[in-house]
Amino acid sequence: MTVKHRQSRTWRRAVGVFALVVAVMALGAAGCKKQEQEQEQVRRYHLKGKIVSIDMQQGLATINHENIPGFMDAMTMPYPVRDAHLLQGLGPGDEITADVVVSSDGAYIENIVVTKKGSGAPGKPTTQFHQPQPGEKVPDFALIDQDGKRIHLASYRGDALLVTFIYTRCPFPDFCPLVSKNFASIYAATRGHRPPDSKIRLLSVSFDPAHDTPGVLRRYAETFREATGGNPFDRWQFAVVPAKDLPKVAEFFGLTYSAAGDQIEHSLSTTVIAPNGTVYKWYYGNEWKPADLIEDAKQSLAQPTAQNTGPRAAALLAHA
């Protein structure tokens, strides 16, 4: 028998068009929209798929869904549900339909309908959404910085690196602008010349290579000079992912994005990378505070000395 679940109570705001959980994953998905439209524009997409798992604590349903026309390819990923109690009737293997709602407040699913009860087996995922895990090695991705120079993530080895994703035209205050404002606060709070402050680096990465050229990134960064009280380029860099590398970079960091006219609907992804080049912690959405990332960075720097080495020292240890 078909069971229809309707969401009624207010959950917390989902921040980004999803991205996994536990990182978007509770996935915060959301779309950046034009300023004059952001308060009223609501988009709905029809979803059809199979439940892979239910996370009652996070209020998430991980769904292996078919292609969602105009929104997302076939994918397996977690979706926020505003009333987590409604997840109690769902289980792995259940075939469902639902509405994906994307607005200026975030994204979530509602109007869940179970079309066929499952046996408890979730089935084989289509494309698994990647959630950066603590201790996972971060690939040495190459980027182009605000000076037009090619940089590599490996060049930050030995320091704690905070990486977030933005695009400079993003008009929605609670998304890219808020993340950049928080990074400015982190920079201002860690301007000390001694460790651990001097070992904390920040990197804002654009996923809009068609528009965010080095010159655009530099002008964007300059708008934070007053807020930081210094020169943001000494420990806070801005870079863009080359178009050909964007899919794999986004996949690793759990970033979802989709062009929508002259806008980009996207999730939010922020990662703390330890001095040894591995993931220390990953955040979805925008609910983290500057103090959270600062504390994470300091904790990663306090790990055993053998793990906090730069490329050269690591090589020496490997051959010792």
C-alpha positions in Angstrom: 0.0 0.0 0.0 1.3 3.4 -0.9 2.3 5.4 2.2 2.6 9.2 1.9 4.7 11.2 4.2 4.4 15.0 4.3 6.9 17.2 6.0 5.3 19.6 8.5 7.6 20.9 11.2 10.5 23.1 10.7 13.9 21.4 10.9 17.0 23.6 10.9 17.9 25.4 7.7 19.7 23.2 5.2 22.6 25.0 3.8 23.6 24.2 0.4 22.1 22.2 -2.3 23.0 19.2 -0.5 26.3 17.8 -0.2 26.6 15.1 2.0 26.4 14.8 5.4 28.6 14.4 7.6 29.0 16.5 5.6 26.4 17.5 2.8 25.6 15.4 4.3 23.9 16.4 5.2 24.5 18.0 2.2 23.6 21.4 2.2 22.4 22.3 -1.1 21.1 25.5 -2.2 21.3 27.8 -5.0 22.7 31.2 -5.3 20.1 33.4 -6.9 19.8 37.0 -8.0 19.3 39.4 -5.1 15.8 40.5 -6.2 14.6 36.9 -6.5 16.3 35.1 -3.6 13.5 35.6 -1.1 10.6 34.4 -3.3 12.1 31.9 -5.8 11.4 28.3 -5.0 12.2 25.5 -7.3 10.8 22.0 -7.1 12.1 18.9 -8.8 10.6 15.4 -8.9 12.8 12.6 -7.5 12.4 8.9 -8.0 14.8 6.4 -6.3 15.5 3.9 -3.6 16.5 4.4 0.0 20.0 3.4 0.7 20.1 4.4 4.4 18.4 6.5 7.0 20.2 8.8 9.5 17.7 9.7 12.2 20.2 11.8 14.2 21.1 14.0 11.2 17.6 13.9 9.7 18.9 12.6 6.4 17.8 10.1 3.8 20.5 8.7 1.5 18.8 8.0 -1.8 20.0 6.2 -4.9 17.9 8.3 -7.4 17.4 8.5 -11.1 18.3 11.5 -13.2 16.5 14.6 -12.0 15.9 16.6 -15.2 17.3 20.2 -14.9 18.8 19.6 -11.6 21.1 16.6 -11.1 22.3 13.4 -12.8 21.6 10.0 -11.3 23.4 9.9 -8.0 23.5 8.4 -4.5 23.5 11.1 -1.8 21.9 12.2 1.4 19.0 14.6 1.4 17.8 16.6 4.4 14.2 16.0 5.7 12.7 18.7 7.7 10.8 16.5 10.1 13.2 13.7 11.0 10.4 11.7 12.7 8.9 11.0 9.3 12.0 8.9 8.5 10.9 6.3 11.0 8.7 4.6 8.5 11.4 4.4 5.8 14.1 1.7 5.4 16.8 0.5 3.0 15.4 -0.8 -0.2 12.2 1.3 -0.1 11.3 2.7 -3.5 10.1 6.2 -3.3 9.1 9.4 -5.1 9.6 12.8 -3.5 9.8 16.5 -4.3 13.2 18.2 -4.0 12.6 21.8 -2.8 15.4 24.4 -3.5 14.9 27.9 -2.2 16.9 30.7 -0.7 16.7 28.9 2.7 18.4 25.8 1.4 17.2 22.5 0.0 15.3 19.5 1.3 12.9 16.8 0.3 9.2 16.6 1.0 6.1 14.8 -0.1 7.8 11.4 0.2 5.7 8.6 -1.2 6.7 4.9 -0.7 5.8 3.2 -4.0 7.2 -0.2 -3.0 8.4 -1.5 0.4 11.9 -2.9 0.2 13.4 -6.0 1.8 16.0 -4.1 3.7 18.6 -4.3 0.9 19.5 -0.9 -0.5 20.5 -2.1 -3.9 23.6 -1.0 -5.9 24.2 2.7 -5.8 24.4 4.6 -9.1 27.1 7.1 -8.4 28.2 7.4 -4.8 28.5 10.9 -3.4 32.0 11.3 -1.9 32.3 12.5 1.6 35.8 13.5 2.7 36.8 11.3 5.6 39.2 12.1 8.5 42.6 10.7 7.6 41.9 10.5 3.8 44.7 11.7 1.7 43.9 14.9 -0.3 44.9 14.7 -4.0 47.5 17.2 -5.1 45.1 19.3 -7.1 46.5 22.2 -9.2 44.8 25.6 -9.1 45.4 29.1 -10.5 45.8 31.7 -7.8 44.9 35.5 -7.8 48.3 36.3 -9.4 47.8 33.9 -12.3 50.3 31.4 -10.9 49.8 27.7 -10.8 49.7 26.4 -7.2 49.4 22.9 -5.8 47.7 21.7 -2.6 50.9 19.8 -1.7 52.7 23.2 -1.3 50.8 23.7 1.9 52.2 20.7 3.6 53.5 21.4 7.0 50.7 24.0 7.7 47.0 23.5 8.6 45.0 24.5 5.5 41.4 25.6 5.5 39.8 25.2 2.1 36.4 26.4 1.1 34.6 26.9 -2.2 32.9 30.0 -3.5 32.1 32.0 -6.7 32.5 35.7 -6.6 29.1 36.5 -8.2 27.1 34.6 -5.6 24.5 37.1 -4.3 22.9 35.1 -1.5 24.2 36.5 1.8 24.1 33.2 3.7 26.2 31.3 1.2 29.5 32.5 -0.4 29.5 36.0 1.1 29.0 34.5 4.6 31.7 31.9 4.1 34.2 34.6 2.9 33.2 36.8 5.8 34.0 34.0 8.2 37.3 33.3 6.5 38.1 37.0 6.9 37.4 36.6 10.6 39.6 33.6 10.8 42.5 35.4 9.1 42.1 38.4 11.4 42.1 36.2 14.5 45.2 34.2 13.4 47.6 37.0 12.3 50.1 36.1 15.0 53.7 35.6 13.9 54.2 32.5 16.1 52.8 29.0 15.9 50.1 27.8 15.9 48.7 31.0 14.3 51.5 31.4 11.8 50.9 27.8 10.6 47.3 28.3 9.7 46.6 29.0 6.0 43.3 29.8 4.2 42.4 29.0 0.6 39.1 30.1 -1.1 38.6 28.2 -4.3 36.2 29.3 -7.1 34.3 26.8 -9.1 33.4 29.4 -11.8 36.5 29.4 -14.1 34.6 31.1 -16.9 34.2 34.3 -14.9 36.5 34.2 -11.9 39.8 35.0 -13.6 42.9 35.8 -11.5 42.1 39.5 -11.8 38.5 39.1 -10.6 39.7 37.0 -7.7 42.2 39.7 -6.7 39.6 42.4 -6.8 37.2 40.2 -4.8 39.9 39.5 -2.2 40.7 43.2 -1.9 37.2 43.8 -0.5 38.2 42.0 2.6 41.4 44.0 3.3 39.7 46.3 5.8 37.9 43.4 7.6 41.2 41.4 8.0 43.2 44.4 9.0 46.1 43.3 6.9 47.2 41.8 3.6 45.0 38.7 3.0 47.4 37.3 0.4 50.1 36.4 2.9 48.1 33.6 4.5 44.8 33.7 2.7 44.9 32.9 -1.0 42.2 32.9 -3.7 42.3 30.5 -6.6 40.2 29.0 -9.3 39.9 25.4 -10.5 40.7 24.9 -14.2 37.6 23.9 -16.0 38.9 20.5 -17.1 39.7 19.6 -13.5 36.6 21.0 -11.8 34.5 17.7 -11.9 37.2 15.7 -10.0 38.0 18.5 -7.5 34.3 19.0 -6.8 33.8 15.2 -6.4 36.5 14.8 -3.9 35.4 17.7 -1.7 31.7 16.8 -1.8 30.8 19.9 -3.7 27.7 19.9 -5.9 27.1 22.6 -8.5 24.8 23.2 -11.4 24.6 26.1 -13.8 21.2 27.9 -13.9 21.4 30.7 -16.4 23.8 33.3 -15.2 23.7 31.8 -11.7 25.2 28.6 -10.1 23.2 26.5 -7.7 25.6 24.8 -5.4 26.3 23.2 -2.0 28.8 24.5 0.5 32.0 22.6 1.4 34.7 23.5 3.8 37.6 21.2 4.7 40.4 21.4 7.3 43.5 19.7 5.9 46.1 18.6 8.4 49.8 19.4 7.9 50.4 15.9 6.6 48.0 16.5 3.7 45.1 14.4 4.9 41.5 15.4 5.8 41.2 16.5 9.4 37.6 17.5 9.3 35.0 18.3 6.7 32.0 20.7 7.1 28.9 20.9 5.0 26.8 24.0 4.8 27.4 27.2 6.6 26.6 26.4 10.2 30.2 26.3 11.3 31.8 29.2 13.2 35.2 30.7 12.7 36.2 29.5 16.1 35.4 25.9 15.1 37.8 25.9 12.2 40.5 27.7 14.2 40.3 25.1 16.9 40.3 22.3 14.3 43.4 23.8 12.7 45.2 24.0 16.0 44.3 20.5 16.9 45.6 19.2 13.6 48.9 21.1 14.2 49.1 19.4 17.6 49.2 15.9 16.1 52.4 13.9 16.4 55.4 15.6 15.0 56.0 12.9 12.4 52.6 13.8 10.9 53.2 17.5 10.8 56.0 17.6 8.4 56.3 19.4 5.1 57.2 17.6 1.8 61.0 17.8 2.3 61.0 16.6 5.9 58.5 13.8 5.0 60.8 12.7 2.2 63.8 12.6 4.6 61.8 10.5 7.1 60.7 8.1 4.4 64.4 7.4 3.6 65.7 7.4 7.1 
